[in-house]
Amino acid sequence: MFRPLILPLLALLVLNPAAAETADREKPMNVEADSCEYFQKTMQQICVGNVIVTQGTMVIRADKLTTRQDEQGNQFALGEGRPVRFKQKLDSGEMLNAEALRFDYDGGRGFVVLSEKAWVKRNQDLVVGDKITYDMNTEYYQAQSKAGGRVNITLTPKKKSADSASKPVSK
């Protein structure tokens, strides 16, 4: 049972606002693996062994991946691994990296849910928990831990430029 420690992490948004590559969800999803089964009628695919998914700048690596597409063309993926790795370039050019034992990607809503030994890192900022929900549209995080556990967040101060450091503060 997860004990929610809801952390919107507004500090990440205020300190370093940037959106995920919004065009990524408009691009085709490519899946490579040791073996795959594709069910054309249901538009579902099950792949196992060294699975690599790319969609624009987003890359997911997993041991097993189940993907599907709905009638509107939205793409969904459920992955398992030891661990599953996720990375995506942000509109700012920065990279977002994440890792967990399981993930659930909802391309229609722009959500990624990372479960079990999960972490998300952007620059030096790091969020660690048993379950992390990440909204790629707003860069909103929700971190949770199992009963009795804790989440961990590390926010690194942004370096001030030499010009702003040498200017006196006016009163």
Long-range contacts (C-beta under 8 A, 24 or more apart in sequence): 1-146, 1-147, 2-130, 2-131, 2-144, 2-145, 2-146, 2-147, 3-144, 3-145, 3-146, 3-147, 3-148, 3-149, 4-142, 4-144, 5-129, 5-143, 5-144, 5-145, 5-150, 5-151, 6-142, 6-144, 7-127, 7-141, 7-142, 7-143, 7-151, 7-153, 8-140, 8-141, 8-142, 9-127, 9-140, 9-141, 9-143, 9-153, 11-155, 12-122, 12-125, 12-139, 12-141, 12-155, 13-138, 13-139, 13-140, 15-125, 15-155, 15-158, 16-92, 16-94, 16-122, 16-123, 16-125, 16-158, 17-139, 18-90, 18-91, 18-92, 18-94, 18-139, 19-90, 19-91, 19-92, 19-136, 19-137, 19-139, 20-88, 20-90, 20-91, 20-96, 20-110, 20-136, 20-137, 20-139, 21-56, 21-57, 21-58, 21-88, 21-89, 21-90, 21-91, 22-91, 22-137, 23-56, 24-55, 24-56, 24-57, 24-58, 24-88, 25-55, 25-56, 25-75, 25-107, 25-110, 26-56, 27-55, 27-56, 28-55, 29-53, 29-54, 29-55, 29-67, 29-75, 29-77, 29-107, 30-54, 30-55, 31-65, 31-67, 33-65, 42-68, 43-68, 43-69, 43-70, 44-68, 51-79, 51-81, 53-77, 53-79, 55-107, 57-88, 57-89, 58-86, 58-87, 58-88, 59-85, 59-86, 59-87, 59-88, 60-84, 60-85, 60-86, 60-103, 60-105, 61-85, 62-103, 70-108, 72-108, 74-106, 74-107, 74-108, 75-105, 75-107, 75-108, 76-104, 76-105, 76-106, 76-107, 76-108, 77-103, 77-104, 77-105, 77-107, 78-102, 78-103, 78-104, 78-105, 79-103, 79-104, 79-105, 83-117, 84-114, 86-112, 86-114, 88-136, 90-122, 94-122, 94-123, 95-122, 96-120, 96-121, 96-122, 97-121, 97-122, 98-132, 98-134, 100-132, 109-135, 110-135, 110-136, 110-137, 111-135, 111-136, 112-136, 123-156, 124-154, 124-156, 125-153, 125-154, 125-155, 125-156, 126-152, 126-153, 126-154, 127-151, 127-152, 127-153, 128-152, 128-153
